Amino acid sequence: MPRKATGSVIEPRDGRAWAIRFRAYGERRYVTLGTTEEGWNRQKAEAELRHVLADVERGIWKPNEPVAVEAPAEAPTFHEFASEWLRDGEPGWRSKTISDYRWALELHLLPYFARHRLTEITVEEVDRYKAAKLREDKLSPNAINKTLTRLAQILEVAVEYGHIERNPAKGKRRRVKGTEPCRSWVEPEQLPALLDAADAYLRPLIATLAGAGLRIGEAVALDWRDVKLGTGTLIVRESKTAAGEGREVDLPVGLREELATWRAQCPGSEPDDPVFVSRARRGHHARQTSRNVQARLATAVKAANRKLAASGIEPIGKVSPHSLRRTYASLRAALRDDPVYIAEQLGHRDARFTFRVYQRAAKRRERLAGAHLEAFERALEWAATGSGSHSGATLTESALSNGSAEMASQSREAEAPGG
């Protein structure tokens, strides 16, 4: 089946006329339309392009020399095209997205492909880049694949604009065999010791991460106006994903008590004051930072591990604030909440991650006994939301069984979202 005809509008530069570029009958074509003074603009040029492409698909378009000629200009370099792609996209992207894209471009793709014209980036050249990254041995396979995904994303636009015929970076064969990311957890039975080991400033933040499932950026961005202790909810106003932004999260009983105690003690509790502040700048109501939380969490983990060792419970490994988000999912799963509800609370678009947590939490609880089980039950009591807090959120046995089957079939199609 022949490829669908595509093309692009060329804006006038240096006094030149509007033009269109497209492929017709196996050749690249460049048709000059007219100048702005002659009444041509982008809207009119795009309409002309649509008409021409329709004629090409019907096989009735004919070159009209000297108007229709082969494109005289060379394809842009990857540096030129990628820079324009980044500049045009930045206004609509989140800051984290821009940072990720710049990392892939500036540190990896541009050093290799900058001087390549788009037509010179072939499948063979993409494989050479991949091999060069593997020889450097500085990036993990998954990180290399991220740069290849970005390359394919940019070249796909180049295909749409008619600069190249196909995307040489597209497809599984262009990727390195990836590795499963190592997910770190704070197990439910370890959570009580971690809360007890944290100081007065860190404890309510750890409680919020584990009890509400917030990302660290979402937690430190909270103001007191976002926390509704009376109704037992909080509003997430800032999130890295559209699905997470503006969501309402139910607070378990233990977390409501933690936040009520903290509000009575903390330096500032006006509606516009941050919920979590830095101890080092107590008098200034300075908002807590993600980096500071990571450092202080490591200290709390060390203290918690001494308590856990005395109780005969396995120690907490190397964790991050994000690990407590998985703790939240595990607690909710152990309490038999619906995976769809858990996903909505986490700000995920689908529930496959929470279905996996369900299976893990159920199997783990069956293996626990003694001090482990006692601490596990203590964490569940802390995480209980009370009757009526989220009506209809309890998962039935049949739903769990059906969800497990669905998860098994979907896992072959796409990896579940991260925690």
Secondary structure, DSSP 8 states (H G I E B T S, - for coil): ------EEEE---TT--EEEEEEETTEEEEEEEE-GGGT--HHHHHHHHHHHHHHHHHT-----TTTEE---S---BHHHHHHHHHHHHGGGS-HHHHHHHHHHIIIIIHHHHTT-BGGG--HHHHHHHHHHHHHHT-S-HHHHHHHHHHHHHHHHHHHHTTS-SS-TT-SGGGS------------GGGHHHHHHHS-TTTHHHHHHHHHH---HHHHHT-BGGGEETTTTEEE----SSTTTTT-EEE--HHHHHHHHHHHHHSS--STTSBSSB-GGGGGGT-B--HHHHHHHHHHHHHHHHHHHHHHT-----S--TTHHHHHHHHHHHHTTB-HHHHHHHHT-SSSHHHHHHHHHHHHHHHH--HHHHHHHHHHHHHH---TTTTTT-B--HHHHHHHHHHHHHHTTTS-----
